[in-house]
Amino acid sequence: MSAAAAELPWDGPQESLLAQAHRLSEQNPGWRVEIIGGVITVTPPPDGRHAKALTNLMIPFLGAGLHGDESQVLQALGLWLPNGPSDFAIPDLAVVDADFEDHLIQSNCHDPACFRLVLEVTSGNYQADLRDKVTAYAKAGIPVYVIVDRKYQRLHVLTDPDGTAYGHHRIHAPGEHITLPESIGAEVKLDVEALLGAGIPKN
């Protein structure tokens, strides 16, 4: 991940953060542009192992019936954040209410109230996933935040946001089998070793 600052002409009008983000997205096809804590971040396309881990992660959510009439399991759905006037994130995976399209705010981003869970699979941006997004998602009231930390081979499950931070943060290691909170709409069981193993980059 790299934070991008727009180069503006001295005599030109001040470009808003949201306008800068849109311009950077157009200039960098395939890159993920977000505004977290008032800072624009531009993340390069993930590697194949990231994609494999993400696909493997979808299977238990789909198997639990979360992609149906009551909820949807979606990749890269824009999430509008209340932390700033133009903050937004694009989590790798989300479980949302089925009527999420009725909760569009702007710039293809949706109200955090319709998100039941967000999940990030780390790439070069692991520090943002483990720090900046923890704060942002807690402030947005996202009930469950899951982080697949490929660098340190850990699975993080954060729950019970209080508007400033998550009340509970559990770290799971390979060999564990966990069940996510049923508040997401169904019982989802995860094999930590299998998920982390799928994301290990080949040398």
C-alpha positions as CSV (number, residue, x, y, z in Angstrom):
1,M,0.0,0.0,0.0
2,S,1.1,3.5,-0.7
3,A,-0.5,6.8,0.3
4,A,-0.9,9.0,-2.8
5,A,-0.9,12.8,-2.7
6,A,-2.4,14.5,-5.7
7,E,-0.1,17.0,-7.5
8,L,-2.2,20.2,-7.8
9,P,-1.3,23.4,-9.7
10,W,-0.6,26.4,-7.6
11,D,-3.2,28.5,-9.3
12,G,-5.9,25.8,-9.7
13,P,-8.9,25.1,-7.5
14,Q,-8.4,22.9,-4.5
15,E,-9.5,19.4,-5.4
16,S,-11.5,17.5,-2.8
17,L,-10.2,14.2,-1.4
18,L,-13.1,12.4,-3.1
19,A,-12.3,13.9,-6.4
20,Q,-8.6,13.0,-6.0
21,A,-9.6,9.4,-5.2
22,H,-11.8,9.2,-8.2
23,R,-9.0,10.5,-10.4
24,L,-6.5,8.2,-9.0
25,S,-8.8,5.2,-9.5
26,E,-9.2,6.2,-13.2
27,Q,-5.5,6.6,-13.6
28,N,-4.6,3.3,-11.9
29,P,-7.0,0.6,-13.3
30,G,-7.0,-2.5,-11.1
31,W,-5.6,-0.7,-8.0
32,R,-7.8,-0.2,-4.9
33,V,-8.2,3.5,-3.9
34,E,-9.7,4.2,-0.4
35,I,-9.9,7.1,2.0
36,I,-9.2,6.0,5.6
37,G,-8.9,8.6,8.3
38,G,-8.8,11.4,5.8
39,V,-5.8,9.8,4.0
40,I,-5.9,8.4,0.4
41,T,-4.4,5.0,0.1
42,V,-3.7,3.3,-3.3
43,T,-3.2,-0.4,-3.1
44,P,-1.8,-2.4,-6.1
45,P,-3.6,-5.5,-7.4
46,P,-3.2,-8.5,-5.0
47,D,-1.3,-11.6,-6.0
48,G,-2.9,-14.9,-7.0
49,R,-2.6,-16.4,-3.5
50,H,-4.6,-13.5,-2.1
51,A,-7.3,-14.3,-4.7
52,K,-7.2,-18.0,-3.8
53,A,-7.5,-17.4,-0.1
54,L,-10.4,-15.1,-0.7
55,T,-12.2,-17.6,-2.8
56,N,-11.6,-20.3,-0.2
57,L,-13.1,-18.0,2.4
58,M,-16.3,-17.5,0.5
59,I,-17.1,-21.2,0.5
60,P,-18.1,-21.6,4.1
61,F,-20.2,-18.4,4.0
62,L,-22.0,-19.6,0.9
63,G,-22.4,-23.1,2.4
64,A,-24.0,-21.6,5.4
65,G,-26.7,-20.0,3.2
66,L,-25.7,-16.4,3.7
67,H,-25.9,-15.6,0.0
68,G,-29.7,-15.6,-0.5
69,D,-32.9,-13.8,0.3
70,E,-31.8,-12.4,3.6
71,S,-28.2,-11.6,3.1
72,Q,-25.5,-11.4,0.4
73,V,-21.8,-12.4,0.4
74,L,-20.0,-9.9,-1.8
75,Q,-16.4,-9.0,-2.8
76,A,-15.1,-5.4,-3.0
77,L,-18.4,-3.6,-2.0
78,G,-17.9,0.0,-1.2
79,L,-18.4,0.9,2.5
80,W,-19.1,4.6,3.3
81,L,-17.4,5.5,6.6
82,P,-18.6,8.1,9.1
83,N,-15.1,9.0,10.2
84,G,-14.7,11.9,7.8
85,P,-16.6,13.8,5.1
86,S,-15.4,11.6,2.3
87,D,-13.9,8.4,4.0
88,F,-14.7,5.1,2.4
89,A,-13.3,1.6,2.2
90,I,-13.5,-1.3,-0.1
91,P,-13.2,-4.5,2.0
92,D,-12.2,-7.7,0.3
93,L,-15.3,-9.5,1.4
94,A,-18.5,-8.5,3.2
95,V,-21.7,-10.1,4.4
96,V,-24.5,-7.5,4.0
97,D,-28.3,-7.3,4.2
98,A,-30.0,-8.4,1.0
99,D,-31.4,-4.9,0.5
100,F,-28.0,-3.3,0.6
101,E,-28.7,-1.6,-2.8
102,D,-31.4,0.5,-1.0
103,H,-28.7,1.9,1.2
104,L,-26.4,3.5,-1.4
105,I,-24.9,6.7,-0.1
106,Q,-22.6,7.9,-2.9
107,S,-19.6,6.9,-5.1
108,N,-20.9,3.3,-5.1
109,C,-20.5,3.1,-1.3
110,H,-23.2,1.9,1.1
111,D,-24.3,2.7,4.6
112,P,-22.4,0.7,7.2
113,A,-25.7,-0.2,8.9
114,C,-26.3,-2.9,6.2
115,F,-22.9,-4.6,6.8
116,R,-23.0,-7.6,9.1
117,L,-19.3,-8.5,8.6
118,V,-16.3,-7.3,6.7
119,L,-13.2,-9.3,6.0
120,E,-9.7,-8.4,4.8
121,V,-7.0,-10.6,3.4
122,T,-3.7,-8.8,3.9
123,S,-1.3,-7.9,1.1
124,G,1.3,-5.2,1.3
125,N,-1.2,-3.2,3.1
126,Y,-1.3,-5.4,6.2
127,Q,-0.6,-2.5,8.6
128,A,-3.7,-0.6,7.4
129,D,-5.8,-3.7,7.8
130,L,-4.5,-4.3,11.3
131,R,-4.5,-0.7,12.5
132,D,-6.3,2.0,10.5
133,K,-9.2,-0.2,9.3
134,V,-9.7,-1.6,12.8
135,T,-10.4,1.9,14.1
136,A,-12.4,2.9,11.0
137,Y,-14.6,-0.2,11.1
138,A,-15.2,0.1,14.8
139,K,-16.3,3.7,14.5
140,A,-18.6,2.6,11.7
141,G,-20.2,0.0,14.0
142,I,-19.4,-3.0,11.8
143,P,-20.3,-5.9,14.1
144,V,-17.6,-8.4,13.0
145,Y,-14.3,-7.7,11.4
146,V,-12.1,-10.6,10.3
147,I,-8.5,-10.2,9.2
148,V,-6.6,-13.0,7.4
149,D,-3.0,-12.0,8.3
150,R,-0.8,-13.7,5.7
151,K,2.4,-12.1,6.9
152,Y,2.2,-13.4,10.5
153,Q,-0.1,-16.4,9.8
154,R,-2.8,-15.4,12.2
155,L,-6.6,-15.0,11.9
156,H,-8.1,-12.0,13.8
157,V,-11.7,-11.8,14.8
158,L,-12.9,-8.5,16.2
159,T,-16.4,-8.0,17.6
160,D,-18.5,-5.7,19.8
161,P,-17.7,-2.3,18.5
162,D,-18.5,0.6,20.8
163,G,-18.1,3.5,18.4
164,T,-14.4,4.0,19.0
165,A,-12.9,0.5,19.3
166,Y,-13.7,-3.2,19.2
167,G,-14.5,-4.7,22.7
168,H,-13.2,-8.2,21.8
169,H,-10.2,-9.1,19.7
170,R,-9.4,-12.8,19.4
171,I,-6.3,-14.0,17.5
172,H,-6.3,-17.6,16.1
173,A,-3.4,-19.7,14.9
174,P,-3.1,-22.6,12.4
175,G,-4.6,-25.7,13.9
176,E,-7.7,-24.0,15.3
177,H,-11.2,-24.4,14.1
178,I,-13.4,-21.4,14.9
179,T,-17.1,-20.5,14.7
180,L,-17.9,-16.9,13.8
181,P,-20.7,-15.1,15.8
182,E,-24.1,-16.2,14.6
183,S,-25.1,-12.5,14.6
184,I,-24.0,-12.5,10.9
185,G,-27.0,-14.6,10.1
186,A,-25.8,-18.2,10.2
187,E,-23.2,-20.5,11.8
188,V,-19.9,-20.2,9.8
189,K,-17.0,-22.4,10.8
190,L,-13.5,-21.7,9.6
191,D,-10.4,-23.9,9.4
192,V,-7.7,-21.4,10.3
193,E,-4.8,-23.5,8.9
194,A,-6.5,-24.2,5.6
195,L,-7.4,-20.5,5.1
196,L,-3.9,-19.2,6.0
197,G,-2.2,-21.9,4.0
198,A,-4.1,-21.0,0.8
199,G,-2.7,-17.4,1.1
200,I,1.0,-18.2,1.5
201,P,2.8,-16.8,-1.4
202,K,5.0,-19.1,-3.5
203,N,8.7,-18.3,-3.4
